[in-house]
Amino acid sequence: MANVKIYTTPTCVYCKMAKSFFQEHSVQYEEKNVATDAVARDEMVQKSGQLGVPVIDIDGNIVVGFDQQKLSELLRV
């Protein structure tokens, strides 16, 4: 199973869409709220080079935004 980490904020619509996508496909993930977790925010910026969310890390592959096709390819769902 893939190691999935998603960096989010509570009001992000695309974050909610990504989490729904994961739930629909039974993908386990770790969520980091960058609005309240400065360490996670710094980690996200280091990985993606930006402050926009969601940033999704799948086994070291970084996906910025909710790119359903890319997520499907990386997760093989």
OpenMM code with the backbone's topology and positions (N, CA, C; nanometers):
from openmm import Vec3, app, unit

residues = "MET ALA ASN VAL LYS ILE TYR THR THR PRO THR CYS VAL TYR CYS LYS MET ALA LYS SER PHE PHE GLN GLU HIS SER VAL GLN TYR GLU GLU LYS ASN VAL ALA THR ASP ALA VAL ALA ARG ASP GLU MET VAL GLN LYS SER GLY GLN LEU GLY VAL PRO VAL ILE ASP ILE ASP GLY ASN ILE VAL VAL GLY PHE ASP GLN GLN LYS LEU SER GLU LEU LEU ARG VAL".split()
positions = [
    Vec3(0.0842, -0.1192, 0.0000),
    Vec3(0.0000, 0.0000, 0.0000),
    Vec3(0.0884, 0.1251, 0.0000),
    Vec3(0.0470, 0.2247, -0.0710),
    Vec3(0.1239, 0.3486, -0.0840),
    Vec3(0.1237, 0.4274, 0.0468),
    Vec3(0.2326, 0.4993, 0.0693),
    Vec3(0.2427, 0.5905, 0.1827),
    Vec3(0.1935, 0.7266, 0.1340),
    Vec3(0.0774, 0.7714, 0.1853),
    Vec3(0.0138, 0.8934, 0.1364),
    Vec3(0.0026, 0.9952, 0.2489),
    Vec3(0.0504, 1.1161, 0.2203),
    Vec3(0.0394, 1.2266, 0.3143),
    Vec3(-0.0215, 1.3446, 0.2389),
    Vec3(-0.1228, 1.4073, 0.2979),
    Vec3(-0.1864, 1.5223, 0.2339),
    Vec3(-0.1776, 1.6425, 0.3278),
    Vec3(-0.1305, 1.7521, 0.2718),
    Vec3(-0.1203, 1.8786, 0.3441),
    Vec3(-0.2429, 1.9622, 0.3077),
    Vec3(-0.3171, 2.0061, 0.4096),
    Vec3(-0.4466, 2.0698, 0.3868),
    Vec3(-0.4655, 2.1936, 0.4740),
    Vec3(-0.5738, 2.2641, 0.4446),
    Vec3(-0.6295, 2.3649, 0.5351),
    Vec3(-0.7785, 2.3325, 0.5499),
    Vec3(-0.8406, 2.3754, 0.6599),
    Vec3(-0.9806, 2.3384, 0.6842),
    Vec3(-1.0799, 2.3905, 0.5802),
    Vec3(-1.0496, 2.5002, 0.5138),
    Vec3(-1.1465, 2.5599, 0.4212),
    Vec3(-1.1212, 2.5252, 0.2744),
    Vec3(-1.0226, 2.4435, 0.2469),
    Vec3(-0.9825, 2.4121, 0.1090),
    Vec3(-1.0773, 2.3111, 0.0443),
    Vec3(-1.1480, 2.3556, -0.0581),
    Vec3(-1.2425, 2.2695, -0.1300),
    Vec3(-1.1701, 2.1544, -0.2002),
    Vec3(-1.0568, 2.1826, -0.2606),
    Vec3(-0.9833, 2.0782, -0.3330),
    Vec3(-0.9237, 1.9756, -0.2374),
    Vec3(-0.8901, 2.0188, -0.1166),
    Vec3(-0.8445, 1.9246, -0.0140),
    Vec3(-0.9560, 1.8267, 0.0193),
    Vec3(-1.0764, 1.8777, 0.0356),
    Vec3(-1.1917, 1.7927, 0.0665),
    Vec3(-1.2192, 1.6962, -0.0480),
    Vec3(-1.2036, 1.7435, -0.1721),
    Vec3(-1.2244, 1.6565, -0.2878),
    Vec3(-1.1209, 1.5442, -0.2890),
    Vec3(-0.9963, 1.5772, -0.2587),
    Vec3(-0.8906, 1.4760, -0.2568),
    Vec3(-0.9168, 1.3728, -0.1478),
    Vec3(-0.9568, 1.4178, -0.0296),
    Vec3(-0.9852, 1.3250, 0.0797),
    Vec3(-1.1047, 1.2354, 0.0457),
    Vec3(-1.2045, 1.2891, -0.0194),
    Vec3(-1.3189, 1.2084, -0.0638),
    Vec3(-1.2742, 1.1032, -0.1654),
    Vec3(-1.1874, 1.1430, -0.2567),
    Vec3(-1.1324, 1.0508, -0.3558),
    Vec3(-1.0607, 0.9355, -0.2853),
    Vec3(-0.9785, 0.9681, -0.1847),
    Vec3(-0.9075, 0.8641, -0.1105),
    Vec3(-1.0060, 0.7702, -0.0420),
    Vec3(-1.1094, 0.8257, 0.0205),
    Vec3(-1.2075, 0.7438, 0.0910),
    Vec3(-1.2830, 0.6530, -0.0061),
    Vec3(-1.3180, 0.7059, -0.1223),
    Vec3(-1.3902, 0.6262, -0.2226),
    Vec3(-1.3076, 0.5066, -0.2689),
    Vec3(-1.1744, 0.5227, -0.2691),
    Vec3(-1.0857, 0.4175, -0.3180),
    Vec3(-1.0141, 0.3454, -0.2038),
    Vec3(-1.0609, 0.3632, -0.0815),
    Vec3(-1.0049, 0.2956, 0.0372),
    Vec3(-0.8549, 0.3170, 0.0513),
    Vec3(-0.8119, 0.4402, 0.0266),
    Vec3(-0.6710, 0.4763, 0.0398),
    Vec3(-0.6504, 0.5364, 0.1787),
    Vec3(-0.5606, 0.4755, 0.2560),
    Vec3(-0.5274, 0.5311, 0.3859),
    Vec3(-0.4308, 0.6460, 0.3655),
    Vec3(-0.4478, 0.7518, 0.4448),
    Vec3(-0.3621, 0.8689, 0.4301),
    Vec3(-0.3426, 0.9369, 0.5647),
    Vec3(-0.2345, 1.0131, 0.5717),
    Vec3(-0.2063, 1.0959, 0.6885),
    Vec3(-0.2325, 1.2405, 0.6486),
    Vec3(-0.3127, 1.3098, 0.7270),
    Vec3(-0.3463, 1.4488, 0.6967),
    Vec3(-0.2688, 1.5428, 0.7871),
    Vec3(-0.2124, 1.6475, 0.7277),
    Vec3(-0.1408, 1.7513, 0.8008),
    Vec3(-0.2103, 1.8842, 0.7743),
    Vec3(-0.2597, 1.9478, 0.8801),
    Vec3(-0.3267, 2.0774, 0.8685),
    Vec3(-0.2214, 2.1876, 0.8777),
    Vec3(-0.1881, 2.2463, 0.7638),
    Vec3(-0.0813, 2.3466, 0.7615),
    Vec3(-0.1270, 2.4826, 0.8142),
    Vec3(-0.2561, 2.4974, 0.8402),
    Vec3(-0.3059, 2.6216, 0.8994),
    Vec3(-0.2685, 2.6304, 1.0474),
    Vec3(-0.2528, 2.5165, 1.1119),
    Vec3(-0.2224, 2.5152, 1.2551),
    Vec3(-0.0892, 2.4491, 1.2890),
    Vec3(-0.0274, 2.3816, 1.1938),
    Vec3(0.0962, 2.3068, 1.2183),
    Vec3(0.2101, 2.3682, 1.1364),
    Vec3(0.2906, 2.4526, 1.2027),
    Vec3(0.3987, 2.5236, 1.1336),
    Vec3(0.5056, 2.4279, 1.0816),
    Vec3(0.5326, 2.3218, 1.1538),
    Vec3(0.6320, 2.2243, 1.1092),
    Vec3(0.5852, 2.1565, 0.9802),
    Vec3(0.4582, 2.1185, 0.9765),
    Vec3(0.4019, 2.0572, 0.8553),
    Vec3(0.4027, 2.1560, 0.7393),
    Vec3(0.3729, 2.2836, 0.7679),
    Vec3(0.3743, 2.3861, 0.6630),
    Vec3(0.5147, 2.3994, 0.6032),
    Vec3(0.6152, 2.4031, 0.6879),
    Vec3(0.7536, 2.4119, 0.6393),
    Vec3(0.7910, 2.2883, 0.5572),
    Vec3(0.7478, 2.1714, 0.6034),
    Vec3(0.7729, 2.0465, 0.5311),
    Vec3(0.7078, 2.0503, 0.3935),
    Vec3(0.5837, 2.0992, 0.3879),
    Vec3(0.5102, 2.1093, 0.2621),
    Vec3(0.5817, 2.2029, 0.1647),
    Vec3(0.6250, 2.3181, 0.2131),
    Vec3(0.6936, 2.4151, 0.1276),
    Vec3(0.8253, 2.3574, 0.0769),
    Vec3(0.8952, 2.2845, 0.1628),
    Vec3(1.0207, 2.2225, 0.1210),
    Vec3(0.9966, 2.1211, 0.0095),
    Vec3(0.8877, 2.0437, 0.0204),
    Vec3(0.8578, 1.9417, -0.0807),
    Vec3(0.8048, 2.0006, -0.2106),
    Vec3(0.7188, 2.1043, -0.1997),
    Vec3(0.6482, 2.1533, -0.3189),
    Vec3(0.6987, 2.2876, -0.3700),
    Vec3(0.7648, 2.3637, -0.2833),
    Vec3(0.8125, 2.4959, -0.3233),
    Vec3(0.7033, 2.6012, -0.3240),
    Vec3(0.5915, 2.5743, -0.2586),
    Vec3(0.4809, 2.6702, -0.2591),
    Vec3(0.3950, 2.6554, -0.1353),
    Vec3(0.3023, 2.7500, -0.1164),
    Vec3(0.2117, 2.7491, -0.0028),
    Vec3(0.0711, 2.7020, -0.0376),
    Vec3(0.0424, 2.6785, -0.1642),
    Vec3(-0.0914, 2.6353, -0.2056),
    Vec3(-0.1210, 2.4932, -0.1602),
    Vec3(-0.2463, 2.4674, -0.1285),
    Vec3(-0.2906, 2.3335, -0.0876),
    Vec3(-0.4014, 2.2849, -0.1805),
    Vec3(-0.4250, 2.1582, -0.1908),
    Vec3(-0.3515, 2.0531, -0.1226),
    Vec3(-0.2181, 2.0220, -0.1901),
    Vec3(-0.1258, 1.9737, -0.1091),
    Vec3(-0.0040, 1.9114, -0.1583),
    Vec3(-0.0123, 1.7673, -0.1109),
    Vec3(0.0021, 1.6754, -0.2045),
    Vec3(-0.0129, 1.5332, -0.1740),
    Vec3(0.1188, 1.4630, -0.2059),
    Vec3(0.1691, 1.3908, -0.1074),
    Vec3(0.2935, 1.3152, -0.1207),
    Vec3(0.2568, 1.1669, -0.1226),
    Vec3(0.2807, 1.1033, -0.2382),
    Vec3(0.2551, 0.9599, -0.2524),
    Vec3(0.3883, 0.8917, -0.2794),
    Vec3(0.4416, 0.8276, -0.1770),
    Vec3(0.5706, 0.7594, -0.1883),
    Vec3(0.6786, 0.8507, -0.2475),
    Vec3(0.6788, 0.9771, -0.2075),
    Vec3(0.7800, 1.0712, -0.2546),
    Vec3(0.7440, 1.1442, -0.3826),
    Vec3(0.6340, 1.1069, -0.4466),
    Vec3(0.5856, 1.1780, -0.5655),
    Vec3(0.4912, 1.2884, -0.5193),
    Vec3(0.5205, 1.4117, -0.5579),
    Vec3(0.4439, 1.5270, -0.5114),
    Vec3(0.3395, 1.5656, -0.6159),
    Vec3(0.2151, 1.5768, -0.5705),
    Vec3(0.1044, 1.6227, -0.6544),
    Vec3(0.0506, 1.7499, -0.5900),
    Vec3(0.0492, 1.8584, -0.6660),
    Vec3(-0.0026, 1.9855, -0.6163),
    Vec3(-0.1432, 2.0039, -0.6719),
    Vec3(-0.2383, 2.0263, -0.5817),
    Vec3(-0.3774, 2.0398, -0.6234),
    Vec3(-0.4446, 1.9035, -0.6324),
    Vec3(-0.5711, 1.9056, -0.6709),
    Vec3(-0.6466, 1.7809, -0.6851),
    Vec3(-0.6439, 1.7403, -0.8317),
    Vec3(-0.5458, 1.6574, -0.8662),
    Vec3(-0.5293, 1.6062, -1.0026),
    Vec3(-0.5702, 1.4591, -0.9997),
    Vec3(-0.6987, 1.4346, -1.0235),
    Vec3(-0.7542, 1.2997, -1.0098),
    Vec3(-0.6823, 1.1991, -1.0980),
    Vec3(-0.6498, 1.2371, -1.2201),
    Vec3(-0.5823, 1.1442, -1.3109),
    Vec3(-0.4450, 1.1057, -1.2570),
    Vec3(-0.3685, 1.2032, -1.2107),
    Vec3(-0.2351, 1.1762, -1.1568),
    Vec3(-0.2446, 1.0907, -1.0304),
    Vec3(-0.3419, 1.1212, -0.9430),
    Vec3(-0.3592, 1.0413, -0.8221),
    Vec3(-0.3945, 0.8974, -0.8573),
    Vec3(-0.4830, 0.8786, -0.9550),
    Vec3(-0.5201, 0.7430, -0.9985),
    Vec3(-0.3995, 0.6666, -1.0511),
    Vec3(-0.3157, 0.7355, -1.1282),
    Vec3(-0.1953, 0.6698, -1.1829),
    Vec3(-0.1005, 0.6278, -1.0712),
    Vec3(-0.0743, 0.7192, -0.9770),
    Vec3(0.0200, 0.6903, -0.8706),
    Vec3(-0.0315, 0.5840, -0.7743),
    Vec3(-0.1624, 0.5838, -0.7509),
    Vec3(-0.2227, 0.4886, -0.6570),
    Vec3(-0.2718, 0.3614, -0.7239),
    Vec3(-0.2710, 0.3609, -0.8565),
    Vec3(-0.3190, 0.2468, -0.9353),
    Vec3(-0.4620, 0.2098, -0.8988),
    Vec3(-0.5481, 0.3118, -0.8967),
    Vec3(-0.6914, 0.2886, -0.8662),
    Vec3(-0.7776, 0.3304, -0.9846),
] * unit.nanometer
topology = app.Topology()
chain = topology.addChain("A")
for resn in residues:
    res = topology.addResidue(resn, chain)
    for name in ("N", "CA", "C"):
        topology.addAtom(name, app.Element.getBySymbol(name[0]), res)
